[in-house]
Amino acid sequence: MVKLKVTQIRSDIGGKQNQRDTLRSLGLKRIRDVVVKEDRPEFRGMINTVAHLVTVEEVD
């Protein structure tokens, strides 16, 4: 299964509470944190919520 490498590139300071909660749920705490998640609809929705704060790459 394809995996997604999610990297936080911007701070959540000044963001909405749901965006902060979404970053924490993804496992991101600070700028340049990286997590690898499976490519599933639940994670895609979370990534869409914070798309302006993260970058996403596909990893095999």
PDB file of N, CA, C, O and CB in Angstrom:
ATOM      1  N   MET A   1       0.837  -1.178   0.000  1.00  0.00           N
ATOM      2  CA  MET A   1       0.000   0.000   0.000  1.00  0.00           C
ATOM      3  C   MET A   1       0.886   1.247   0.000  1.00  0.00           C
ATOM      4  O   MET A   1       1.960   1.258   0.601  1.00  0.00           O
ATOM      5  CB  MET A   1      -0.954  -0.005   1.216  1.00  0.00           C
ATOM      6  N   VAL A   2       0.434   2.266  -0.662  1.00  0.00           N
ATOM      7  CA  VAL A   2       1.169   3.521  -0.741  1.00  0.00           C
ATOM      8  C   VAL A   2       1.105   4.234   0.606  1.00  0.00           C
ATOM      9  O   VAL A   2       0.077   4.225   1.284  1.00  0.00           O
ATOM     10  CB  VAL A   2       0.603   4.422  -1.868  1.00  0.00           C
ATOM     11  N   LYS A   3       2.209   4.844   0.974  1.00  0.00           N
ATOM     12  CA  LYS A   3       2.257   5.605   2.218  1.00  0.00           C
ATOM     13  C   LYS A   3       2.500   7.068   1.885  1.00  0.00           C
ATOM     14  O   LYS A   3       3.066   7.397   0.842  1.00  0.00           O
ATOM     15  CB  LYS A   3       3.363   5.060   3.170  1.00  0.00           C
ATOM     16  N   LEU A   4       2.064   7.940   2.783  1.00  0.00           N
ATOM     17  CA  LEU A   4       2.230   9.373   2.613  1.00  0.00           C
ATOM     18  C   LEU A   4       3.212   9.903   3.648  1.00  0.00           C
ATOM     19  O   LEU A   4       3.076   9.632   4.841  1.00  0.00           O
ATOM     20  CB  LEU A   4       0.876  10.099   2.725  1.00  0.00           C
ATOM     21  N   LYS A   5       4.187  10.649   3.189  1.00  0.00           N
ATOM     22  CA  LYS A   5       5.139  11.311   4.083  1.00  0.00           C
ATOM     23  C   LYS A   5       4.659  12.749   4.251  1.00  0.00           C
ATOM     24  O   LYS A   5       4.657  13.531   3.301  1.00  0.00           O
ATOM     25  CB  LYS A   5       6.623  11.252   3.517  1.00  0.00           C
ATOM     26  N   VAL A   6       4.252  13.085   5.476  1.00  0.00           N
ATOM     27  CA  VAL A   6       3.684  14.396   5.766  1.00  0.00           C
ATOM     28  C   VAL A   6       4.691  15.185   6.591  1.00  0.00           C
ATOM     29  O   VAL A   6       5.143  14.721   7.638  1.00  0.00           O
ATOM     30  CB  VAL A   6       2.319  14.271   6.515  1.00  0.00           C
ATOM     31  N   THR A   7       5.042  16.379   6.117  1.00  0.00           N
ATOM     32  CA  THR A   7       6.006  17.236   6.789  1.00  0.00           C
ATOM     33  C   THR A   7       5.350  18.564   7.120  1.00  0.00           C
ATOM     34  O   THR A   7       4.753  19.201   6.252  1.00  0.00           O
ATOM     35  CB  THR A   7       7.263  17.448   5.917  1.00  0.00           C
ATOM     36  N   GLN A   8       5.459  18.987   8.383  1.00  0.00           N
ATOM     37  CA  GLN A   8       4.917  20.288   8.767  1.00  0.00           C
ATOM     38  C   GLN A   8       5.907  21.361   8.345  1.00  0.00           C
ATOM     39  O   GLN A   8       7.088  21.297   8.685  1.00  0.00           O
ATOM     40  CB  GLN A   8       4.634  20.358  10.303  1.00  0.00           C
ATOM     41  N   ILE A   9       5.410  22.366   7.588  1.00  0.00           N
ATOM     42  CA  ILE A   9       6.293  23.414   7.089  1.00  0.00           C
ATOM     43  C   ILE A   9       5.970  24.778   7.672  1.00  0.00           C
ATOM     44  O   ILE A   9       6.778  25.702   7.575  1.00  0.00           O
ATOM     45  CB  ILE A   9       6.217  23.479   5.590  1.00  0.00           C
ATOM     46  N   ARG A  10       4.799  24.914   8.277  1.00  0.00           N
ATOM     47  CA  ARG A  10       4.415  26.189   8.869  1.00  0.00           C
ATOM     48  C   ARG A  10       3.872  25.962  10.264  1.00  0.00           C
ATOM     49  O   ARG A  10       3.416  24.869  10.600  1.00  0.00           O
ATOM     50  CB  ARG A  10       3.375  26.913   7.997  1.00  0.00           C
ATOM     51  N   SER A  11       3.927  27.011  11.073  1.00  0.00           N
ATOM     52  CA  SER A  11       3.490  26.933  12.454  1.00  0.00           C
ATOM     53  C   SER A  11       1.963  26.982  12.539  1.00  0.00           C
ATOM     54  O   SER A  11       1.295  27.512  11.651  1.00  0.00           O
ATOM     55  CB  SER A  11       4.111  28.069  13.274  1.00  0.00           C
ATOM     56  N   ASP A  12       1.426  26.419  13.622  1.00  0.00           N
ATOM     57  CA  ASP A  12      -0.021  26.477  13.838  1.00  0.00           C
ATOM     58  C   ASP A  12      -0.413  27.661  14.719  1.00  0.00           C
ATOM     59  O   ASP A  12      -1.586  27.806  15.063  1.00  0.00           O
ATOM     60  CB  ASP A  12      -0.513  25.175  14.469  1.00  0.00           C
ATOM     61  N   ILE A  13       0.534  28.498  15.084  1.00  0.00           N
ATOM     62  CA  ILE A  13       0.222  29.681  15.892  1.00  0.00           C
ATOM     63  C   ILE A  13      -0.707  30.587  15.099  1.00  0.00           C
ATOM     64  O   ILE A  13      -0.436  30.895  13.938  1.00  0.00           O
ATOM     65  CB  ILE A  13       1.521  30.444  16.304  1.00  0.00           C
ATOM     66  N   GLY A  14      -1.777  31.005  15.707  1.00  0.00           N
ATOM     67  CA  GLY A  14      -2.751  31.865  15.051  1.00  0.00           C
ATOM     68  C   GLY A  14      -3.771  31.106  14.233  1.00  0.00           C
ATOM     69  O   GLY A  14      -4.677  31.708  13.658  1.00  0.00           O
ATOM     70  N   GLY A  15      -3.639  29.809  14.173  1.00  0.00           N
ATOM     71  CA  GLY A  15      -4.584  29.000  13.413  1.00  0.00           C
ATOM     72  C   GLY A  15      -5.815  28.657  14.227  1.00  0.00           C
ATOM     73  O   GLY A  15      -5.870  28.910  15.430  1.00  0.00           O
ATOM     74  N   LYS A  16      -6.783  28.090  13.571  1.00  0.00           N
ATOM     75  CA  LYS A  16      -8.003  27.680  14.256  1.00  0.00           C
ATOM     76  C   LYS A  16      -7.737  26.452  15.115  1.00  0.00           C
ATOM     77  O   LYS A  16      -6.801  25.694  14.863  1.00  0.00           O
ATOM     78  CB  LYS A  16      -9.124  27.394  13.243  1.00  0.00           C
ATOM     79  N   GLN A  17      -8.564  26.270  16.120  1.00  0.00           N
ATOM     80  CA  GLN A  17      -8.373  25.167  17.056  1.00  0.00           C
ATOM     81  C   GLN A  17      -8.480  23.812  16.360  1.00  0.00           C
ATOM     82  O   GLN A  17      -7.741  22.887  16.696  1.00  0.00           O
ATOM     83  CB  GLN A  17      -9.393  25.254  18.182  1.00  0.00           C
ATOM     84  N   ASN A  18      -9.399  23.684  15.388  1.00  0.00           N
ATOM     85  CA  ASN A  18      -9.524  22.392  14.713  1.00  0.00           C
ATOM     86  C   ASN A  18      -8.289  22.066  13.887  1.00  0.00           C
ATOM     87  O   ASN A  18      -7.955  20.893  13.721  1.00  0.00           O
ATOM     88  CB  ASN A  18     -10.756  22.381  13.822  1.00  0.00           C
ATOM     89  N   GLN A  19      -7.600  23.082  13.363  1.00  0.00           N
ATOM     90  CA  GLN A  19      -6.361  22.840  12.627  1.00  0.00           C
ATOM     91  C   GLN A  19      -5.245  22.405  13.570  1.00  0.00           C
ATOM     92  O   GLN A  19      -4.458  21.521  13.233  1.00  0.00           O
ATOM     93  CB  GLN A  19      -5.941  24.098  11.857  1.00  0.00           C
ATOM     94  N   ARG A  20      -5.173  23.015  14.738  1.00  0.00           N
ATOM     95  CA  ARG A  20      -4.181  22.607  15.736  1.00  0.00           C
ATOM     96  C   ARG A  20      -4.419  21.170  16.172  1.00  0.00           C
ATOM     97  O   ARG A  20      -3.484  20.378  16.289  1.00  0.00           O
ATOM     98  CB  ARG A  20      -4.221  23.543  16.954  1.00  0.00           C
ATOM     99  N   ASP A  21      -5.696  20.845  16.413  1.00  0.00           N
ATOM    100  CA  ASP A  21      -6.037  19.485  16.830  1.00  0.00           C
ATOM    101  C   ASP A  21      -5.701  18.473  15.735  1.00  0.00           C
ATOM    102  O   ASP A  21      -5.248  17.366  16.028  1.00  0.00           O
ATOM    103  CB  ASP A  21      -7.526  19.395  17.192  1.00  0.00           C
ATOM    104  N   THR A  22      -5.922  18.849  14.484  1.00  0.00           N
ATOM    105  CA  THR A  22      -5.634  17.958  13.368  1.00  0.00           C
ATOM    106  C   THR A  22      -4.139  17.681  13.265  1.00  0.00           C
ATOM    107  O   THR A  22      -3.735  16.541  13.036  1.00  0.00           O
ATOM    108  CB  THR A  22      -6.151  18.557  12.060  1.00  0.00           C
ATOM    109  N   LEU A  23      -3.317  18.713  13.432  1.00  0.00           N
ATOM    110  CA  LEU A  23      -1.865  18.500  13.403  1.00  0.00           C
ATOM    111  C   LEU A  23      -1.440  17.544  14.504  1.00  0.00           C
ATOM    112  O   LEU A  23      -0.614  16.661  14.272  1.00  0.00           O
ATOM    113  CB  LEU A  23      -1.116  19.833  13.549  1.00  0.00           C
ATOM    114  N   ARG A  24      -1.990  17.707  15.687  1.00  0.00           N
ATOM    115  CA  ARG A  24      -1.650  16.821  16.807  1.00  0.00           C
ATOM    116  C   ARG A  24      -2.105  15.397  16.516  1.00  0.00           C
ATOM    117  O   ARG A  24      -1.396  14.444  16.839  1.00  0.00           O
ATOM    118  CB  ARG A  24      -2.290  17.328  18.117  1.00  0.00           C
ATOM    119  N   SER A  25      -3.277  15.242  15.910  1.00  0.00           N
ATOM    120  CA  SER A  25      -3.782  13.910  15.583  1.00  0.00           C
ATOM    121  C   SER A  25      -2.909  13.215  14.547  1.00  0.00           C
ATOM    122  O   SER A  25      -2.769  11.992  14.560  1.00  0.00           O
ATOM    123  CB  SER A  25      -5.213  14.000  15.075  1.00  0.00           C
ATOM    124  N   LEU A  26      -2.327  13.996  13.656  1.00  0.00           N
ATOM    125  CA  LEU A  26      -1.409  13.435  12.671  1.00  0.00           C
ATOM    126  C   LEU A  26      -0.063  13.089  13.289  1.00  0.00           C
ATOM    127  O   LEU A  26       0.712  12.335  12.702  1.00  0.00           O
ATOM    128  CB  LEU A  26      -1.214  14.407  11.523  1.00  0.00           C
ATOM    129  N   GLY A  27       0.222  13.631  14.465  1.00  0.00           N
ATOM    130  CA  GLY A  27       1.486  13.353  15.130  1.00  0.00           C
ATOM    131  C   GLY A  27       2.535  14.427  14.898  1.00  0.00           C
ATOM    132  O   GLY A  27       3.718  14.206  15.154  1.00  0.00           O
ATOM    133  N   LEU A  28       2.105  15.596  14.413  1.00  0.00           N
ATOM    134  CA  LEU A  28       3.036  16.692  14.136  1.00  0.00           C
ATOM    135  C   LEU A  28       3.002  17.691  15.285  1.00  0.00           C
ATOM    136  O   LEU A  28       1.934  18.135  15.705  1.00  0.00           O
ATOM    137  CB  LEU A  28       2.688  17.391  12.795  1.00  0.00           C
ATOM    138  N   LYS A  29       4.188  18.042  15.789  1.00  0.00           N
ATOM    139  CA  LYS A  29       4.261  18.940  16.938  1.00  0.00           C
ATOM    140  C   LYS A  29       4.981  20.243  16.636  1.00  0.00           C
ATOM    141  O   LYS A  29       4.679  21.274  17.236  1.00  0.00           O
ATOM    142  CB  LYS A  29       4.944  18.252  18.075  1.00  0.00           C
ATOM    143  N   ARG A  30       5.932  20.203  15.706  1.00  0.00           N
ATOM    144  CA  ARG A  30       6.703  21.411  15.425  1.00  0.00           C
ATOM    145  C   ARG A  30       7.097  21.424  13.948  1.00  0.00           C
ATOM    146  O   ARG A  30       6.936  20.431  13.238  1.00  0.00           O
ATOM    147  CB  ARG A  30       7.966  21.489  16.335  1.00  0.00           C
ATOM    148  N   ILE A  31       7.609  22.554  13.508  1.00  0.00           N
ATOM    149  CA  ILE A  31       8.030  22.711  12.118  1.00  0.00           C
ATOM    150  C   ILE A  31       9.139  21.699  11.819  1.00  0.00           C
ATOM    151  O   ILE A  31      10.019  21.466  12.648  1.00  0.00           O
ATOM    152  CB  ILE A  31       8.517  24.173  11.840  1.00  0.00           C
ATOM    153  N   ARG A  32       9.086  21.113  10.646  1.00  0.00           N
ATOM    154  CA  ARG A  32       9.999  20.086  10.134  1.00  0.00           C
ATOM    155  C   ARG A  32       9.786  18.715  10.751  1.00  0.00           C
ATOM    156  O   ARG A  32      10.593  17.815  10.518  1.00  0.00           O
ATOM    157  CB  ARG A  32      11.412  20.509  10.366  1.00  0.00           C
ATOM    158  N   ASP A  33       8.730  18.525  11.528  1.00  0.00           N
ATOM    159  CA  ASP A  33       8.372  17.179  11.982  1.00  0.00           C
ATOM    160  C   ASP A  33       7.862  16.389  10.783  1.00  0.00           C
ATOM    161  O   ASP A  33       7.188  16.939   9.911  1.00  0.00           O
ATOM    162  CB  ASP A  33       7.294  17.226  13.124  1.00  0.00           C
ATOM    163  N   VAL A  34       8.185  15.103  10.741  1.00  0.00           N
ATOM    164  CA  VAL A  34       7.793  14.239   9.632  1.00  0.00           C
ATOM    165  C   VAL A  34       7.116  12.998  10.185  1.00  0.00           C
ATOM    166  O   VAL A  34       7.603  12.391  11.139  1.00  0.00           O
ATOM    167  CB  VAL A  34       9.016  13.855   8.760  1.00  0.00           C
ATOM    168  N   VAL A  35       5.985  12.620   9.582  1.00  0.00           N
ATOM    169  CA  VAL A  35       5.318  11.369   9.916  1.00  0.00           C
ATOM    170  C   VAL A  35       4.992  10.646   8.622  1.00  0.00           C
ATOM    171  O   VAL A  35       4.813  11.274   7.579  1.00  0.00           O
ATOM    172  CB  VAL A  35       4.031  11.616  10.763  1.00  0.00           C
ATOM    173  N   VAL A  36       4.915   9.334   8.691  1.00  0.00           N
ATOM    174  CA  VAL A  36       4.533   8.520   7.535  1.00  0.00           C
ATOM    175  C   VAL A  36       3.237   7.823   7.883  1.00  0.00           C
ATOM    176  O   VAL A  36       3.163   7.094   8.873  1.00  0.00           O
ATOM    177  CB  VAL A  36       5.651   7.484   7.150  1.00  0.00           C
ATOM    178  N   LYS A  37       2.207   8.045   7.066  1.00  0.00           N
ATOM    179  CA  LYS A  37       0.879   7.486   7.288  1.00  0.00           C
ATOM    180  C   LYS A  37       0.444   6.706   6.059  1.00  0.00           C
ATOM    181  O   LYS A  37       0.917   6.963   4.951  1.00  0.00           O
ATOM    182  CB  LYS A  37      -0.140   8.598   7.617  1.00  0.00           C
ATOM    183  N   GLU A  38      -0.452   5.759   6.255  1.00  0.00           N
ATOM    184  CA  GLU A  38      -1.019   5.033   5.122  1.00  0.00           C
ATOM    185  C   GLU A  38      -1.936   5.962   4.341  1.00  0.00           C
ATOM    186  O   GLU A  38      -2.520   6.891   4.898  1.00  0.00           O
ATOM    187  CB  GLU A  38      -1.789   3.771   5.594  1.00  0.00           C
ATOM    188  N   ASP A  39      -2.053   5.701   3.051  1.00  0.00           N
ATOM    189  CA  ASP A  39      -2.919   6.509   2.192  1.00  0.00           C
ATOM    190  C   ASP A  39      -4.352   6.010   2.334  1.00  0.00           C
ATOM    191  O   ASP A  39      -4.799   5.142   1.585  1.00  0.00           O
ATOM    192  CB  ASP A  39      -2.453   6.449   0.700  1.00  0.00           C
ATOM    193  N   ARG A  40      -5.063   6.574   3.309  1.00  0.00           N
ATOM    194  CA  ARG A  40      -6.447   6.202   3.566  1.00  0.00           C
ATOM    195  C   ARG A  40      -7.301   7.466   3.580  1.00  0.00           C
ATOM    196  O   ARG A  40      -6.778   8.554   3.820  1.00  0.00           O
ATOM    197  CB  ARG A  40      -6.579   5.424   4.910  1.00  0.00           C
ATOM    198  N   PRO A  41      -8.591   7.346   3.330  1.00  0.00           N
ATOM    199  CA  PRO A  41      -9.464   8.527   3.281  1.00  0.00           C
ATOM    200  C   PRO A  41      -9.452   9.354   4.568  1.00  0.00           C
ATOM    201  O   PRO A  41      -9.580  10.577   4.516  1.00  0.00           O
ATOM    202  CB  PRO A  41     -10.876   8.096   2.987  1.00  0.00           C
ATOM    203  N   GLU A  42      -9.299   8.695   5.725  1.00  0.00           N
ATOM    204  CA  GLU A  42      -9.296   9.432   6.985  1.00  0.00           C
ATOM    205  C   GLU A  42      -8.108  10.390   7.040  1.00  0.00           C
ATOM    206  O   GLU A  42      -8.248  11.546   7.439  1.00  0.00           O
ATOM    207  CB  GLU A  42      -9.257   8.461   8.179  1.00  0.00           C
ATOM    208  N   PHE A  43      -6.939   9.897   6.634  1.00  0.00           N
ATOM    209  CA  PHE A  43      -5.750  10.734   6.671  1.00  0.00           C
ATOM    210  C   PHE A  43      -5.779  11.787   5.574  1.00  0.00           C
ATOM    211  O   PHE A  43      -5.291  12.900   5.775  1.00  0.00           O
ATOM    212  CB  PHE A  43      -4.502   9.882   6.541  1.00  0.00           C
ATOM    213  N   ARG A  44      -6.342  11.454   4.417  1.00  0.00           N
ATOM    214  CA  ARG A  44      -6.462  12.442   3.338  1.00  0.00           C
ATOM    215  C   ARG A  44      -7.321  13.622   3.782  1.00  0.00           C
ATOM    216  O   ARG A  44      -7.001  14.772   3.479  1.00  0.00           O
ATOM    217  CB  ARG A  44      -7.063  11.793   2.072  1.00  0.00           C
ATOM    218  N   GLY A  45      -8.409  13.345   4.497  1.00  0.00           N
ATOM    219  CA  GLY A  45      -9.263  14.416   5.000  1.00  0.00           C
ATOM    220  C   GLY A  45      -8.545  15.290   6.008  1.00  0.00           C
ATOM    221  O   GLY A  45      -8.689  16.513   5.997  1.00  0.00           O
ATOM    222  N   MET A  46      -7.764  14.656   6.884  1.00  0.00           N
ATOM    223  CA  MET A  46      -7.004  15.421   7.869  1.00  0.00           C
ATOM    224  C   MET A  46      -5.953  16.288   7.181  1.00  0.00           C
ATOM    225  O   MET A  46      -5.726  17.430   7.580  1.00  0.00           O
ATOM    226  CB  MET A  46      -6.335  14.479   8.885  1.00  0.00           C
ATOM    227  N   ILE A  47      -5.320  15.750   6.158  1.00  0.00           N
ATOM    228  CA  ILE A  47      -4.306  16.503   5.426  1.00  0.00           C
ATOM    229  C   ILE A  47      -4.944  17.673   4.687  1.00  0.00           C
ATOM    230  O   ILE A  47      -4.357  18.754   4.622  1.00  0.00           O
ATOM    231  CB  ILE A  47      -3.560  15.589   4.439  1.00  0.00           C
ATOM    232  N   ASN A  48      -6.124  17.476   4.133  1.00  0.00           N
ATOM    233  CA  ASN A  48      -6.816  18.581   3.443  1.00  0.00           C
ATOM    234  C   ASN A  48      -7.143  19.716   4.394  1.00  0.00           C
ATOM    235  O   ASN A  48      -7.130  20.881   3.995  1.00  0.00           O
ATOM    236  CB  ASN A  48      -8.101  18.079   2.785  1.00  0.00           C
ATOM    237  N   THR A  49      -7.436  19.394   5.647  1.00  0.00           N
ATOM    238  CA  THR A  49      -7.755  20.420   6.630  1.00  0.00           C
ATOM    239  C   THR A  49      -6.566  21.331   6.897  1.00  0.00           C
ATOM    240  O   THR A  49      -6.744  22.527   7.127  1.00  0.00           O
ATOM    241  CB  THR A  49      -8.218  19.779   7.925  1.00  0.00           C
ATOM    242  N   VAL A  50      -5.358  20.783   6.870  1.00  0.00           N
ATOM    243  CA  VAL A  50      -4.156  21.566   7.171  1.00  0.00           C
ATOM    244  C   VAL A  50      -3.214  21.633   5.972  1.00  0.00           C
ATOM    245  O   VAL A  50      -1.997  21.698   6.141  1.00  0.00           O
ATOM    246  CB  VAL A  50      -3.425  20.969   8.372  1.00  0.00           C
ATOM    247  N   ALA A  51      -3.766  21.619   4.775  1.00  0.00           N
ATOM    248  CA  ALA A  51      -2.956  21.577   3.556  1.00  0.00           C
ATOM    249  C   ALA A  51      -2.008  22.769   3.435  1.00  0.00           C
ATOM    250  O   ALA A  51      -0.943  22.645   2.830  1.00  0.00           O
ATOM    251  CB  ALA A  51      -3.857  21.526   2.343  1.00  0.00           C
ATOM    252  N   HIS A  52      -2.371  23.908   3.994  1.00  0.00           N
ATOM    253  CA  HIS A  52      -1.531  25.100   3.909  1.00  0.00           C
ATOM    254  C   HIS A  52      -0.384  25.073   4.923  1.00  0.00           C
ATOM    255  O   HIS A  52       0.489  25.941   4.888  1.00  0.00           O
ATOM    256  CB  HIS A  52      -2.378  26.345   4.122  1.00  0.00           C
ATOM    257  N   LEU A  53      -0.376  24.100   5.814  1.00  0.00           N
ATOM    258  CA  LEU A  53       0.660  23.998   6.850  1.00  0.00           C
ATOM    259  C   LEU A  53       1.617  22.829   6.625  1.00  0.00           C
ATOM    260  O   LEU A  53       2.641  22.737   7.302  1.00  0.00           O
ATOM    261  CB  LEU A  53       0.012  23.859   8.210  1.00  0.00           C
ATOM    262  N   VAL A  54       1.303  21.936   5.689  1.00  0.00           N
ATOM    263  CA  VAL A  54       2.091  20.721   5.493  1.00  0.00           C
ATOM    264  C   VAL A  54       2.410  20.500   4.018  1.00  0.00           C
ATOM    265  O   VAL A  54       1.763  21.067   3.137  1.00  0.00           O
ATOM    266  CB  VAL A  54       1.348  19.509   6.055  1.00  0.00           C
ATOM    267  N   THR A  55       3.429  19.656   3.761  1.00  0.00           N
ATOM    268  CA  THR A  55       3.670  19.136   2.426  1.00  0.00           C
ATOM    269  C   THR A  55       3.497  17.620   2.481  1.00  0.00           C
ATOM    270  O   THR A  55       3.716  16.992   3.517  1.00  0.00           O
ATOM    271  CB  THR A  55       5.096  19.532   1.902  1.00  0.00           C
ATOM    272  N   VAL A  56       3.102  17.051   1.353  1.00  0.00           N
ATOM    273  CA  VAL A  56       2.821  15.618   1.291  1.00  0.00           C
ATOM    274  C   VAL A  56       3.581  15.013   0.122  1.00  0.00           C
ATOM    275  O   VAL A  56       3.578  15.555  -0.983  1.00  0.00           O
ATOM    276  CB  VAL A  56       1.295  15.350   1.154  1.00  0.00           C
ATOM    277  N   GLU A  57       4.240  13.872   0.381  1.00  0.00           N
ATOM    278  CA  GLU A  57       4.933  13.120  -0.657  1.00  0.00           C
ATOM    279  C   GLU A  57       4.497  11.677  -0.561  1.00  0.00           C
ATOM    280  O   GLU A  57       4.247  11.170   0.533  1.00  0.00           O
ATOM    281  CB  GLU A  57       6.478  13.248  -0.525  1.00  0.00           C
ATOM    282  N   GLU A  58       4.404  11.009  -1.705  1.00  0.00           N
ATOM    283  CA  GLU A  58       4.083   9.584  -1.707  1.00  0.00           C
ATOM    284  C   GLU A  58       5.363   8.787  -1.551  1.00  0.00           C
ATOM    285  O   GLU A  58       6.372   9.087  -2.190  1.00  0.00           O
ATOM    286  CB  GLU A  58       3.339   9.177  -3.005  1.00  0.00           C
ATOM    287  N   VAL A  59       5.322   7.762  -0.694  1.00  0.00           N
ATOM    288  CA  VAL A  59       6.468   6.901  -0.449  1.00  0.00           C
ATOM    289  C   VAL A  59       6.023   5.468  -0.705  1.00  0.00           C
ATOM    290  O   VAL A  59       4.950   5.059  -0.260  1.00  0.00           O
ATOM    291  CB  VAL A  59       7.025   7.080   1.009  1.00  0.00           C
ATOM    292  N   ASP A  60       6.837   4.709  -1.417  1.00  0.00           N
ATOM    293  CA  ASP A  60       6.487   3.303  -1.672  1.00  0.00           C
ATOM    294  C   ASP A  60       7.012   2.389  -0.605  1.00  0.00           C
ATOM    295  O   ASP A  60       6.803   1.178  -0.673  1.00  0.00           O
ATOM    296  CB  ASP A  60       7.014   2.860  -3.010  1.00  0.00           C
TER     297      ASP A  60
END
